[in-house]
Amino acid sequence: MEGDVVLKQGEKDLRRLVIKAFHIDCVDYGTDNKVDAQGRLILNRDVERFLINKEAIASASVKIIRPGEWDLFTNSMMDIIPISTKVLGKIGEGITHTLTGVYVILTGVDVNGVQTAEFGSSEGILKERLYPGRAGTPSEDDFIISFDVTFQAGMGQKRHAVTEAHRMCDAFIQEFRNQMKKFRGDDCTERHEYHDIVRPGKKRVLIIKQVAGQGAMYDTHLFADEPSGAAGGRSIIDMGNMPVLVTPNEYRDGIIRSMQ
């Protein structure tokens, strides 16, 4: 049967993760945030409705950056976010739907023009600040949804304000995730399956990943409700910067979110 793995004697399949990708060919503006399994995403310019903490954030806006339009100015980049959602199970197992061909980039500056940053800001011409096609970055053929936050004066260096910007952007993305949960899996353009298998007698491998945990943009969240999400996530700083174990499939499924 499809998805079955052949296990040798004594081996155990702990968990199975299926990631189904749906490619986006067209991104345009409209009256509602909509996405379908046929490759079309519609973007509502009004994101002020996601603004809750006005003491930290003054305003926000979104715009579409189309392929080939990277020759433009961008504020300091806080995150590059894939649009993914759990359909079945929890992060690291079950089924995940994700979009290809489009990414969200969260950027920020304060009302006085001070770029949000911890040790150095990344504002400038996009094509000079972002290398295309690397792991976790858009390619030159991808659409980019720029979610730009304007902080209140001095708030771009405050941890709680930067976290609020991530939460605001996450609420915006969640409108697309909720629709993606209803996609028919058979309509996917790509399907990938991963298994966490225990092999007794083989070498036990532990990969150590050092993550940011200092403050403001220099932070890492784990265990969110959605892959690469913010809601429900816990800061590594709040966990005392202590070691945390994650499985290979949890890592693949976006259980770690770098807040920088």
C-alpha positions in Angstrom: 0.0 0.0 0.0 1.1 3.6 -0.6 3.0 5.0 2.4 3.9 1.6 3.8 7.6 1.2 4.8 9.4 -2.1 4.9 10.8 -2.6 8.4 13.6 -5.0 9.3 13.3 -7.2 12.3 13.3 -5.2 15.5 12.8 -1.8 13.8 9.9 0.3 14.9 8.1 3.1 13.0 7.4 5.7 15.7 5.6 8.3 13.6 4.7 9.1 10.0 4.5 12.6 8.5 2.9 13.4 5.2 3.5 16.9 3.7 1.2 17.8 0.8 2.2 20.9 -1.2 -0.1 23.0 -3.3 1.7 25.3 -5.7 0.5 29.0 -6.1 0.7 30.4 -9.6 -1.1 33.7 -9.1 -1.3 36.2 -6.2 -3.6 39.2 -6.5 -5.4 41.8 -4.4 -9.1 41.4 -3.6 -11.8 42.0 -0.9 -11.0 38.9 1.2 -8.1 36.7 2.1 -8.7 33.6 -0.1 -6.6 30.7 -1.3 -7.6 27.6 -3.3 -6.0 24.3 -4.3 -6.0 25.4 -8.0 -3.1 27.8 -7.5 -4.7 31.2 -6.7 -4.3 33.4 -3.6 -6.2 36.6 -3.1 -4.9 39.2 -0.6 -7.0 41.8 1.3 -4.9 44.9 1.9 -6.7 45.6 5.1 -4.6 44.2 8.0 -5.4 46.8 10.6 -8.1 44.5 11.9 -5.4 42.3 13.2 -3.9 45.1 15.2 -4.7 44.7 18.9 -1.8 46.1 20.9 -1.7 49.7 19.8 0.7 50.6 22.5 3.3 48.5 20.8 2.3 48.8 17.1 1.1 51.9 15.3 0.0 50.3 12.0 0.6 47.6 9.5 0.3 47.0 5.8 0.7 44.3 3.2 1.8 44.3 -0.4 2.6 41.7 -3.1 6.2 41.5 -4.4 6.0 39.6 -7.7 8.7 37.6 -9.3 11.3 39.8 -10.8 10.3 42.8 -8.7 13.0 42.5 -6.0 14.5 45.9 -6.9 12.7 47.7 -4.1 13.3 48.9 -0.6 12.3 46.8 2.4 12.4 47.5 6.1 14.4 45.2 8.4 13.3 41.6 8.0 12.2 39.8 11.1 11.1 36.5 9.6 10.5 34.6 6.3 7.4 32.4 6.9 6.1 29.5 4.8 2.3 29.1 4.8 1.6 25.7 6.3 -1.2 24.1 8.4 -1.9 20.9 10.2 -4.8 18.9 8.7 -4.4 15.7 10.8 -2.4 15.1 14.0 0.1 17.4 15.7 3.3 18.9 14.5 5.7 16.1 13.6 3.1 13.5 12.6 -0.1 13.2 10.5 -0.8 15.4 7.5 0.4 18.9 6.8 -0.7 21.1 3.9 1.7 23.7 2.7 1.9 26.3 -0.1 4.8 26.5 -2.6 5.4 29.5 -4.8 4.7 32.0 -2.1 6.2 33.2 1.2 5.4 35.8 3.8 8.1 38.2 4.9 7.6 40.1 8.2 9.4 43.5 8.3 9.4 46.4 10.7 10.4 50.0 11.5 9.2 52.4 14.1 7.3 55.7 13.6 10.5 57.6 13.8 12.2 55.5 11.0 14.3 53.5 13.4 14.6 49.9 12.0 13.7 47.0 14.3 16.9 45.1 15.1 18.9 43.4 17.8 22.5 43.4 16.7 22.0 44.8 13.2 19.2 45.6 10.9 18.6 44.2 7.4 16.8 47.1 5.6 17.7 48.0 2.1 17.1 46.9 -1.5 15.5 43.4 -1.3 17.7 41.8 -4.0 20.8 43.0 -2.1 19.6 41.8 1.3 18.1 38.4 0.5 19.8 35.5 -1.3 17.1 33.7 -3.4 16.7 29.9 -3.5 18.5 29.1 -0.3 17.0 26.8 2.3 14.1 28.7 3.9 14.2 31.7 1.5 12.1 32.4 -1.6 13.3 31.8 -5.1 13.3 34.4 -7.8 10.2 32.8 -9.2 8.2 32.9 -6.0 5.6 35.5 -4.9 6.3 37.3 -1.6 3.7 38.8 0.6 5.3 41.6 2.5 3.7 42.1 5.9 5.2 45.4 7.2 4.7 46.6 10.8 5.2 50.2 12.0 6.1 50.1 15.7 5.4 52.9 18.2 8.5 55.0 19.0 11.3 52.8 20.4 9.3 49.6 20.4 11.2 48.0 17.6 13.8 46.9 20.1 11.4 45.7 22.7 10.9 41.9 22.9 7.2 42.1 23.8 6.5 44.4 20.8 8.4 42.3 18.3 6.6 39.2 19.6 3.3 41.1 19.1 4.3 41.7 15.5 4.8 38.0 14.9 1.4 37.3 16.5 -0.3 39.8 14.3 1.2 38.4 11.2 0.4 34.9 12.4 -3.3 35.8 12.8 -3.2 37.2 9.2 -1.7 33.9 7.9 -4.2 31.8 9.9 -7.0 33.0 7.6 -5.3 31.2 4.7 -4.4 28.1 6.9 -8.1 27.6 7.9 -9.0 27.4 4.2 -6.0 25.1 3.4 -7.3 22.6 6.0 -10.2 21.9 3.7 -8.1 21.2 0.5 -8.6 17.8 -1.0 -5.3 16.0 -0.6 -5.5 14.5 -4.1 -5.2 18.0 -5.5 -1.7 18.5 -4.2 1.1 19.2 -6.6 3.8 17.4 -4.5 3.6 14.8 -1.8 6.4 13.9 0.6 6.4 11.2 3.3 8.8 10.9 6.3 9.1 8.3 9.0 10.9 8.4 12.4 12.2 4.8 12.6 14.0 3.3 15.6 16.8 0.8 14.4 18.1 -1.2 17.4 21.8 -1.9 17.2 22.5 1.1 14.9 24.3 4.3 15.9 22.2 6.7 17.9 22.5 10.1 16.4 21.8 13.4 18.1 22.1 16.7 16.2 22.7 19.7 18.3 21.3 23.0 17.0 22.2 26.2 18.8 19.3 28.7 18.5 18.9 32.4 19.4 17.7 33.2 22.9 18.7 36.7 24.0 15.7 39.0 23.4 13.8 41.3 21.0 14.4 39.8 17.5 17.0 37.5 18.9 14.6 34.8 20.1 13.3 31.4 19.1 9.8 29.9 19.7 8.9 26.3 19.7 5.8 24.1 20.0 3.3 26.4 18.3 -0.2 25.3 17.2 0.7 25.4 13.5 3.8 24.6 11.5 6.1 27.7 11.5 3.4 29.4 13.5 3.4 31.9 16.5 0.2 31.2 18.4 0.8 28.7 21.2 4.5 28.9 20.8 6.9 29.1 23.8 10.0 31.3 23.8 13.4 29.5 24.4 14.1 32.5 26.7 11.1 31.7 28.9 12.2 28.1 29.0 15.5 29.3 30.6 17.5 28.6 27.4 17.6 24.9 28.4 18.1 22.1 26.0 14.9 20.9 24.3 14.5 17.6 22.4 12.6 17.5 19.1 12.2 14.6 16.7 13.4 14.7 13.1 9.8 14.9 11.9 8.9 17.7 14.3 11.9 19.6 12.9 10.8 18.9 9.3 7.3 20.0 10.2 8.2 23.5 11.4 8.2 23.1 15.2 11.0 25.7 15.5 10.4 29.3 14.6 13.3 31.7 14.6 12.1 35.1 15.6 14.7 37.0 13.6 
